[in-house]
Amino acid sequence: MLIAELQQKLQWSELQRSALEEQLRLKRIKKYGVGSEKLSNLQLELLEEEPGVSQAEIEAESERPPLNGEISAVWIQGKRKAKKHPGRQTLPAHLPRVERVIACPAEQCKCGVCGQEKVIIGYEISEQLEVEPAQYFVQVSKREKRACRCGRGGVMTAPVAKRIIEKGLVSDRVVIQTLVNKYCSHLPLYRQSATLKQESGLELSRATMDGWVMQVGQMLMPVVEALKKELLGGSYLQADETPVAVQMHDGRGHNHQAYLWQYSHPQGAVVFDFRLGRGREGPKQFLGKYGGILQTDGYVAYEKVGGPGLVHAGCWTHCRRGFANVAKLNPGDAVATPIVEKINALFAIDAVAREQGLNIEARQALRREKAPAVLDKIKTAVESARASALPGSTLGKACEYALGQWPKLIRFLDYPELELSTNLAENSIRPIAVGRKNWIHVGDPQAGPKVAAILSIIETCRRIKLSVREYLAAVLPGMANVQLQRLSDLTPTAWAAQH
């Protein structure tokens, strides 16, 4: 009896040691290994077909061998078609062309046989992308002043043009360029200040440039509020959140970890909501009585929010990620590998729909025809894996997540517009993750909502393929005097529809 107890304790200790080693290895992989989405052979063969996946992830997958068996990318239709090589890349047609004629040297202008002058019969044409360095100049605005010779009509002066920064030292273009550099190119203000001094000789402090950014953020907040109403008026939202450091100026010398909560429609607007915490109060206040579909990961703060008709949906990418992590820890794992392969087959259904150009209704018909059998295989495999997995292990956690989220994961069978994953929401957050490595933190809590407003506008413009510069140049001048009733016409989505 004593020997059996000792053997049981030893077995339990071995399982605990294995779980701790898994946690340590995962931390090392996260810190020193490839990114979580740049997976090994276990990742989808069809990454380039999945919405929201970045080009870097596709390239990371390009050199691996094809998957075997039932998980081939077009398991519904057989062997996938080989893509044609795009050939030599052409330069965009909308860019202006500046011609430069290169003349033949003198020795080539005369015929070597008869000595006569050769005539031009044509040109060998090639194109290269060229650039001119930024040229700073001072724009002098002279407003006419008019008066009648009779002397009794008074003096009239041409009206002042609307500007973003009234009586500012710089033009609207410089202000917009500062915003784009910081939040699109992730260039901190102190670097922009140094570059401006180097290229123009003008020394503008970081505090001055920060004042421009904050003023624009304040101006955009009402527009983002209108964008929020537009978003909540729809029937489908994806949500996610990411941390951002904030200076608190409370004497402790430490930044506070706040959060930017992202709410978006896959084909439309994006709104970031700044909160000092990660509690349920954030999504609860933002969503109000929203009663559509809310697709998220398994974070509990999204539970018990919204109106009574709200429908929670899950994300298959988060589900797959847990099993892919097991495969990272144990290459060739005989339990997690088949589960990842079966989830790949689920994504392949939507890949076929995209390849065939099916609309939402036709895609839903294909899903209902093919997905139930795949879902049954996934669930059976996960239940079998959970029975033999240590609850605290990486595999055990992956199984618990999948089965706990199962009712939300299969919601796509009932809601045609629902995507399989929240990859598009995560893609909206990636620029923030890159940006905060450069600009480090938000200056104070009051700046948070202004930064969130700027990011909302920029990301919405990116998603609907609208030029940020063109949009900001059109709506920002005179924004302070715009009537509230007109704000709904100034959101990026409404402005793009009108123009």
HELIX and SHEET records of a PDB file:
HELIX    1   1 LEU A    2  TYR A   32  1                                  31    
HELIX    2   2 LEU A   47  GLU A   49  5                                   3    
HELIX    3   3 GLN A   55  GLU A   61  1                                   7    
HELIX    4   4 GLY A   69  ILE A   71  5                                   3    
HELIX    5   5 ALA A  106  GLN A  108  5                                   3    
HELIX    6   6 ASP A  172  TYR A  183  1                                  12    
HELIX    7   7 LEU A  189  SER A  200  1                                  12    
HELIX    8   8 ARG A  206  LEU A  232  1                                  27    
HELIX    9   9 GLU A  281  LEU A  287  1                                   7    
HELIX   10  10 VAL A  300  TYR A  302  5                                   3    
HELIX   11  11 TRP A  316  LEU A  329  1                                  14    
HELIX   12  12 ALA A  336  GLN A  356  1                                  21    
HELIX   13  13 ILE A  360  SER A  388  1                                  29    
HELIX   14  14 THR A  394  GLY A  404  1                                  11    
HELIX   15  15 TRP A  406  LEU A  409  1                                   4    
HELIX   16  16 ILE A  410  LEU A  413  5                                   4    
HELIX   17  17 ASN A  423  TRP A  439  1                                  17    
HELIX   18  18 PRO A  445  ALA A  447  5                                   3    
HELIX   19  19 GLY A  448  ARG A  463  1                                  16    
HELIX   20  20 VAL A  468  VAL A  475  1                                   8    
HELIX   21  21 MET A  479  ASN A  481  5                                   3    
HELIX   22  22 LEU A  484  ASP A  489  5                                   6    
HELIX   23  23 PRO A  492  GLN A  498  1                                   7    
SHEET    1   A 2 LYS A 145  ALA A 147  0                                        
SHEET    2   A 2 VAL A 155  THR A 157 -1                                        
SHEET    1   B 5 VAL A 270  ARG A 275  0                                        
SHEET    2   B 5 HIS A 256  SER A 264 -1                                        
SHEET    3   B 5 TYR A 236  VAL A 246 -1                                        
SHEET    4   B 5 ILE A 293  GLN A 295  1                                        
SHEET    5   B 5 VAL A 311  ALA A 313  1                                        
END                                                                             
